[in-house]
Amino acid sequence: MELLTIIKAIILGIVEGLTEFAPVSSTGHMIIVDDMWLKSQEFLGKYTANTFKVVIQLGSILAVVIIFRNRFIDLLGLKRFSRKQLEPVSEGQPQSETGGRLKLAQVIVGLLPAGVFGVLFEDYIDEHLFSTSTVLIGLVIGAIFMICADRFAPKKTIVDSVDQITYRQALTVGFIQCLSLWPGFSRSGSTISGGVLLGMSHRAAADFTFIMAVPIMAGASLISLVKNWEYFTMDALPFFIAGFISAFLFALLSMRFFLKLINRIKLLPFAIYRIILAGVVYLVFF
């Protein structure tokens, strides 16, 4: 595989890593960058290229696991940590005043709706929705949803930590997450917005979003691996490895930065960016 091809994989990995956990849609950014400039389908083929866009998320998943490692160990019951130890970034993060604790069952309840709908409509999404035009629609509608979340959120938050989230709130956020199955809408954008509308702080909603992202993203990647194993050739392997490594490194950096800022800047700056991006891409691409 040529050096230029590896560089393209690294670029896509950087795009994935920088955008996966910001509410701007990593899938949308990868589709836009790939369709407009890199054109991976031309040298990988359509199905291998689409599979790469899913599998590359494994790098970002690994970043989440590392940052929330204590939380995941605690959820699995392998070791108990203090609440302070469970917070990946404690700066400015309020602690739960209740004796509650986020449970694995709540995470499962939250990811079930999108998991079920994702399995049912995966083929349709891969075949018909992975395009620049559909991404632009998702970017704009998702931005409007985010603006509404900031505008109509309860004035006083009732959930300052993931340890205060109820089963009903987890399920509701899970159904809202189904919106992210439309490329460009953004998983974190939909779930953080939904959580904020339910009275969660932006940080609590972000933490819950990232924790839920691990099983659902890992599941999507696993399904793609099994269904498209024939496209994982030795020729394409360096492309996947380069994308995975770059996505992991940049997700690790961007996620820590995002978690420190989200309670202060909220969702509006990301919504404005999404609308501007959609307008620029529309003018250039169409």
Secondary structure, 3 states (H helix, E strand, C coil): CCHHHHHHHHHHHHHHHHHCCCCCCHHHHHHHHHHHHHCCHHHHCHHHHHHHHHHCHHHHHHHHHHHCHHHHHHHCCCCCCCHHHHCCCCCCCCCCCCCCCCCHHHHHHHHHHHHHHHHHHHHHHHHHCCCHHHHHHHHHHHHHHHHHHHHHCCCCCCECCHHHCCHHHHHHHHHHHHHHHCCCCCHHHHHHHHHHHCCECHHHHHHHHHHHHHHHHHHHHHHHHHHCHHHCCCCCHHHHHHHHHHHHHHHHHHHHHHHHHHHHHCCHHHHHHHHHHHHHHHHHHC
